[in-house]
């Protein structure tokens, strides 16, 4: 054998650098392959959105101080001046992002760059004299905590919650459609008391709805109280102002809840609470994915093929449940980040360290993987057909699940005084444990028990498909 044949195969050296491409190539999947699914988050949780929100908070603080005559020597702004200031925010675009980045190269400080960015525009509004009012009394975290709060609030309310609610509505609709479709339960993976497919889907919809309600009610806190949360610089410069009242009214004007007690940073507890609830939603959704995947594997659901799609590179017959598998992976990645954020953000050394700064830059990534999973599950559910014949056949092969019903009827009969109802559990165990029991064998057993006529007739009429209790009507709890 030649040396070339023995050589280890490897990718040739001397490849062109993809990083040197004239077009920026995404490093991660959310900014590349899956960008279309997560693009709405860019307006809330990207670096550019954070900077726009920083500009917005600084502008509103400027206007708030003048509107309330907090500092001697300031005057009320004209309507045109206020509109001009707010226009800095509404007109914030790609050129603004570049300009801000150029300023930051000099300041080597992102929030200071925002201050200069705004200050450079005041002369055109006739406000050059009030340039010192920009960022007045603020530490960087006063601006950052409010900007993140505004961005996260918008992302939750405008992007994540609508997507999650659409998905839950789809699950609830499937529960309604399948409310009366009997299905064999499996506890510990073994055949168990039947239910309906709709009732099982309703359980998931109910669980997810509870988490959405918690998330929607999240109290989002903010603060603007200086370098260590004492208003020291505020009172040193303007001792006559009621700075707590000024701060409270400003934070509340942004649609946030005022936090009166902080160090240099707002403590981020609300973020940890929110991310814990989102992670719990993700975990419940992950449970749905694994259940649906399993139901597909045993034929309870048939997948509707996508025209032209390939399920396997070598096996033409396959229609893989890739939507649910993709969702599982993305939910796990999202939760890894959400859990880390929740654990990291509630801790800060003494009055301030910067671990939160680096951590919070990944909020959008955590949201993005969750949104991607939600979209995948929604798409996967939309291509499922319930295989009712398969569900019915599975029930018909598991008559032993009626053992529970027969045992309970025997107990009730014994209490009512019917003779010969001793040891019902043991008698059914001998009949069913480790054995498959068909309809004839089960009915023969029931007929020989000596039940009252009414009880015997009731049991002889019972089939696995009818043994579903009130499963069908339990779906109605989704509408309460």
TAURGI-V101898 format. One record per residue. RES is the residue in three letters. PHI is phi in whole degrees, -180 to 180 (999 if undefined). Layout:
res:phi
RES:PHI
RES:PHI
//
This chain:
res:phi
UNK:999
UNK:-74
UNK:-61
UNK:-66
UNK:-71
UNK:-83
UNK:-65
UNK:-76
UNK:-68
UNK:-153
UNK:-70
UNK:-58
UNK:-79
UNK:79
UNK:-69
UNK:-70
UNK:-78
UNK:-69
UNK:-67
UNK:-88
UNK:-60
UNK:-64
UNK:-100
UNK:-66
UNK:-102
UNK:-65
UNK:-82
UNK:-106
UNK:-68
UNK:-69
UNK:-95
UNK:-124
UNK:-52
UNK:-108
UNK:-58
UNK:-58
UNK:-75
UNK:-111
UNK:-52
UNK:-58
UNK:-72
UNK:-59
UNK:-72
UNK:-126
UNK:-123
UNK:-83
UNK:-62
UNK:-64
UNK:-65
UNK:-60
UNK:-66
UNK:-61
UNK:-69
UNK:-61
UNK:-59
UNK:-62
UNK:-66
UNK:-61
UNK:-63
UNK:-67
UNK:-65
UNK:-58
UNK:-67
UNK:-62
UNK:-65
UNK:-75
UNK:-60
UNK:-101
UNK:49
UNK:-72
UNK:-106
UNK:-58
UNK:99
UNK:-93
UNK:-127
UNK:-63
UNK:-78
UNK:-74
UNK:-59
UNK:-68
UNK:-67
UNK:-63
UNK:-64
UNK:-65
UNK:-63
UNK:-70
UNK:-66
UNK:-60
UNK:-81
UNK:-68
UNK:-96
UNK:-65
UNK:-142
UNK:-61
UNK:-66
UNK:-65
UNK:-59
UNK:-66
UNK:-61
UNK:-63
UNK:-64
UNK:-65
UNK:-66
UNK:-67
UNK:-61
UNK:-87
UNK:-76
UNK:52
UNK:-156
UNK:-66
UNK:-74
UNK:-62
UNK:-62
UNK:-63
UNK:-58
UNK:-68
UNK:-56
UNK:-72
UNK:-57
UNK:-66
UNK:-105
UNK:-74
UNK:-59
UNK:-65
UNK:-102
UNK:72
UNK:-122
UNK:-56
UNK:-63
UNK:-96
UNK:-55
UNK:-64
UNK:-77
UNK:-67
UNK:70
UNK:-65
UNK:71
UNK:-100
UNK:-97
UNK:-55
UNK:-69
UNK:-60
UNK:-77
UNK:-63
UNK:-63
UNK:-73
UNK:-67
UNK:-64
UNK:-62
UNK:-64
UNK:-66
UNK:-65
UNK:-58
UNK:-65
UNK:-63
UNK:-67
UNK:-75
UNK:-100
UNK:-122
UNK:-69
UNK:-62
UNK:-58
UNK:-66
UNK:-66
UNK:-67
UNK:-61
UNK:-65
UNK:-64
UNK:-62
UNK:-66
UNK:-63
UNK:-64
UNK:-65
UNK:-66
UNK:-63
UNK:-65
UNK:-64
UNK:-111
UNK:-61
UNK:-106
UNK:-88
UNK:-65
UNK:-147
UNK:-71
UNK:-80
UNK:-138
UNK:-99
UNK:58
UNK:79
UNK:-107
UNK:-54
UNK:-144
UNK:-47
UNK:-61
UNK:-138
UNK:-123
UNK:-60
UNK:-63
UNK:-64
UNK:-67
UNK:-67
UNK:-65
UNK:-58
UNK:-66
UNK:-61
UNK:-65
UNK:-63
UNK:-65
UNK:-62
UNK:-60
UNK:-69
UNK:-63
UNK:-63
UNK:-64
UNK:-64
UNK:-64
UNK:-96
UNK:-57
UNK:-87
UNK:-99
UNK:-98
UNK:-152
UNK:-147
UNK:-151
UNK:-133
UNK:95
UNK:-65
UNK:-134
UNK:77
UNK:-112
UNK:61
UNK:-60
UNK:-67
UNK:-62
UNK:-75
UNK:-66
UNK:-91
UNK:-137
UNK:-71
UNK:-84
UNK:-83
UNK:-91
UNK:-67
UNK:-63
UNK:-65
UNK:-63
UNK:-65
UNK:-61
UNK:-66
UNK:-69
UNK:-58
UNK:-68
UNK:-67
UNK:-87
UNK:83
UNK:-114
UNK:-99
UNK:-73
UNK:-101
UNK:-82
UNK:-128
UNK:-143
UNK:-89
UNK:-66
UNK:-107
UNK:-71
UNK:-68
UNK:68
UNK:-60
UNK:-63
UNK:-66
UNK:-61
UNK:-65
UNK:-62
UNK:-68
UNK:-66
UNK:-68
UNK:-64
UNK:-64
UNK:-67
UNK:-57
UNK:-59
UNK:-69
UNK:-64
UNK:-66
UNK:-60
UNK:-61
UNK:-61
UNK:-59
UNK:-68
UNK:-67
UNK:-64
UNK:-56
UNK:-68
UNK:-65
UNK:-62
UNK:-67
UNK:-101
UNK:89
UNK:-66
UNK:-116
UNK:-105
UNK:-92
UNK:-82
UNK:-64
UNK:-84
UNK:-53
UNK:85
UNK:-78
UNK:-110
UNK:-84
UNK:-148
UNK:-72
UNK:-127
UNK:-116
UNK:-61
UNK:-76
UNK:-79
UNK:-123
UNK:-79
UNK:-81
UNK:-68
UNK:-60
UNK:-76
UNK:-69
UNK:-61
UNK:-63
UNK:-55
UNK:-63
UNK:-69
UNK:-66
UNK:-67
UNK:-66
UNK:-57
UNK:-68
UNK:-59
UNK:-73
UNK:-61
UNK:-64
UNK:-65
UNK:-60
UNK:-62
UNK:-77
UNK:-77
UNK:-70
UNK:-84
UNK:-118
UNK:-147
UNK:-67
UNK:47
UNK:-87
UNK:-176
UNK:-138
UNK:-100
UNK:-61
UNK:-67
UNK:-62
UNK:-68
UNK:-64
UNK:-68
UNK:-68
UNK:-103
UNK:-60
UNK:-62
UNK:-67
UNK:-62
UNK:-64
UNK:-62
UNK:-68
UNK:-69
UNK:-61
UNK:-61
UNK:-65
UNK:-58
UNK:-64
UNK:-67
UNK:-64
UNK:-60
UNK:-66
UNK:-65
UNK:-63
UNK:-70
UNK:-117
UNK:-110
UNK:-118
UNK:-74
UNK:-92
UNK:-61
UNK:-65
UNK:-68
UNK:-62
UNK:-66
UNK:-66
UNK:-63
UNK:-63
UNK:-69
UNK:-95
UNK:-138
UNK:-66
UNK:-64
UNK:-68
UNK:-77
UNK:-58
UNK:-61
UNK:-63
UNK:-64
UNK:-61
UNK:-67
UNK:-64
UNK:-62
UNK:-63
UNK:-65
UNK:-64
UNK:-62
UNK:-63
UNK:-80
UNK:99
UNK:-75
UNK:-76
UNK:80
UNK:-100
UNK:-71
UNK:49
UNK:-64
UNK:-61
UNK:-64
UNK:-67
UNK:-72
UNK:-63
UNK:-63
UNK:-75
UNK:-112
UNK:-67
UNK:76
UNK:-126
UNK:-88
UNK:-120
UNK:-91
UNK:-62
UNK:-63
UNK:-66
UNK:-67
UNK:-70
UNK:-62
UNK:-62
UNK:-62
UNK:-66
UNK:-97
UNK:-83
UNK:80
UNK:-70
UNK:-64
UNK:-58
UNK:-67
UNK:-66
UNK:-64
UNK:-63
UNK:-63
UNK:-74
UNK:-67
UNK:-83
UNK:-81
UNK:-127
UNK:-55
UNK:-70
UNK:-93
UNK:-86
UNK:-125
UNK:55
UNK:-108
UNK:-52
UNK:-61
UNK:-76
UNK:-64
UNK:-60
UNK:-62
UNK:-64
UNK:-67
UNK:-100
UNK:-95
//
